[in-house]
Amino acid sequence: ARTKLMGIHKRMQGGDPSKVSPLFSGKRPDGKPMKGHRHAFVMPRDEDGDGRIDHLVIYCPEGFGEGELAALDSFGSMWQSGGKPDIRATLLSLTDEPETSKTTRFVSHTPFVTKRHYRKGRGPFLEWLQGEIERECGYHDLPRPAEVNWRRSTPGPGHRFRWLEFTRSRKGEMPLHGYGCELVFPKPLRGPVALGSYCHFGLGQFTPAGDD
């Protein structure tokens, strides 16, 4: 989805790759990564609970301008590998705020991963992993969770998968371990939120409890 949007915006800019919106690419004009997580998050969603992705939430804390909105409006399909037909896409809505009520409880919707490695001397593993969650919350201007309750498998009805069953890597990279948990914040927040490595690509997504 990100690659498709970058290609659409590039064509709108006369084919000049240097003019592709950093809100889509996540990179500054000099090619260096943007900081502060202000560019777009692409969040896959299963709205009808059948175990298949049927919606994409594309969210940008910075807010999209006219050019980015035009690219989103032109986002009509996505290519699939293996000779599968293109996925058709329709823009359903635009909003300044997530269409969810505030809550203090969020649960993992996709695996949380971190590129940092645990080693002896960093204390018990789950305490170290909770510290990674807390560190990520700080990067996203979120309060420190009052509770982090780890879960072994995906939430919701039907067949459940252990978080470790998922493959979490980009092409040519070593797979990362994935984890799931419930976060309880000290004050109500709007969601979803995304934390950790590849959070802009759909991983580390937490949805309001009861919306999983």
N, C-alpha and C positions, 0 to 999 in steps of 0.2 A: 504493500500500500504506500509506504514512504517513497520507494523508488518510482512508483507510478506518478505520485503527486509531484515529485521533483522533475520528472520528464515533462509533465503537462506544463508546469510553471516555466521550465526552460524554453519550451516552444513559444509560450506567451511572451517571453523576453527576447524573441528573435534568434533563439538557439545559442545564446551566450551562457555557458555554464557558470560564469562568475556572478551572474545576476539571479541565480536561483535563490529563492528566499531562504535565509538561514533558519527561519521558523520551521521549514520542512527538512533541511539538510542537517541542522544541528551544528553547522560550522560557520565561522566568521568569514568575511571576504578573503582573509589571508590564509584560509584553509585550516585554521586551528579550531578545535572544538569550543563551542559555547559553554559558558559556565553558568551555574545557578539554576539549571533545569527549567529554563524559560521557553524552550522550543516545544514542538508538538509531541504529544504522547499518542500512540496508536494502540487502542485497547480493544482486543477481541471480546465479543460478548455472545453468550448463548441465552437469548431472551426467552425462548420457549421451553428450555430445560430438556431438550432431546439429545444432548451430548454433542451437538454440532454448532460450529460458529455460524451465526446468522446476522450479526450486526458488528459494526466497527464504530467505536466512539473515538473521535479524533479531537483531542483537547489540547489547548495551548494557553498556559498561564499568561503569556504576553498579550494574547488576543490576536486574531487574524485581521489583516487589512484587506483592502479591496482586491488586490492581486491574488492573495491566498484564497479568499472566498470564491473568486472566479475559478481557480484551479479545482477547488472542492466541488463546485457545481458541475465541472466537466469530467469529474471522476466517474466514468460510467462502467468500467470493467477492469478486471485484473487477470493477468495471465496465470495459468497453472502448468506445472511440469507434468511429464509423463503422458503427453498427448490428451490431457483432459481439456474439456471446453473452458472458455473464459468464464470467470465469475462475474455476473452482472451486478451492478451496484446502483442504488438510487439514494440520493440525498433526501433524508426524511425530515430533518429539522436543524435549525441553528438557534443557539441560546447562549447567553452570557454566563449562565450558571448551570452546573450539573442539575439534572432533573430528579434529584433525590432529596429526601428530607434529612435533617441532621440526626446523627446518632453517635454514640460513644464506642460501639462495637463494630469491628470490621473483620472479615474472614478472607483467607487466601482464595483467590479465584484462579490464579496461575502461579507457578512455582516462584518463590523468592530465592534468588541466587546472589552470591557475592564472589568476586574474583580474589578477595583476600583469603589467605590460607591460614588455617588453624595449625598451631604447633604447640608442643608441650611447653609449659611455662606461662600459658595464657589463661590458666584456670580451667574449670570444668567446661566441656564443649558447649553445652546448651547456654551457659552463662555468657560465653564468648559470642555465641550466635545471637543471643539477645542484645548484646552490645552492638553488633552489626546493624540490627534493626533500629536501635536507638540512634546510632550514628547517622543512618540514612534518613530518619525522621528529621534530624537537625538540618541535613542538606536541603530538605524540602520545606523548611519553615513550619514543620508540624511539631506539636508538643510531644514530650517524651511519654510513651505509653505507660499507663499505670500497671498494666498486666500484659504479658506475652504468653499465651497458652498454645503450646505446640501440638500439631495434629499430624497423624501418620498418613492420612488419606484425604482425597478430595471430599468436599461437603456435598450435601444435596441428596435427593432420592436416587434410586437406581444403583447400577454398579459403581463401586468406588475404586479408584486407582490410588496406589501408594505414590506419594510425590516423587519418590526415587525412580519410578518407572518411566518418567518423562525424559526425553533427550533435550538438553538445553545448551545449544551451541550454535554459533554462526559457522558458515562453510569454512572449512580449513582450520577450525579451532578445536581445542580439546573440550569435551563436554564438561559442564559444571554440575555440581550437586544442587538439587532443588529441595526446598523445604516449605511446609505450610503451617500456618498458625492463625490464631485469633488475636487481634490487637484490641485492647480496651484503653481508650484515651480518657484523660481526666475531664474533658469537656466535649460536648457534641461537635462533630465536624460533618461536612458534606463529602461525599465520595462519588465515584471510586478514587482511590489513591494508588500510586505505583511507586515501588521502592526497589533499590538494588540494581545489580548489573542488568543491562538491557531493559530497564523499566520503560524506555521510550519505544520499545518494540513489542510490548505486550506482556513481558514477564513481571513478576513481583506485584501483580495487581490484587488489591484488596477491595472487596465490595461490602457495603453495609450489611450487617448480619440480618438474615431473613431475605436478602436479595441475592443469594448465592445458588 
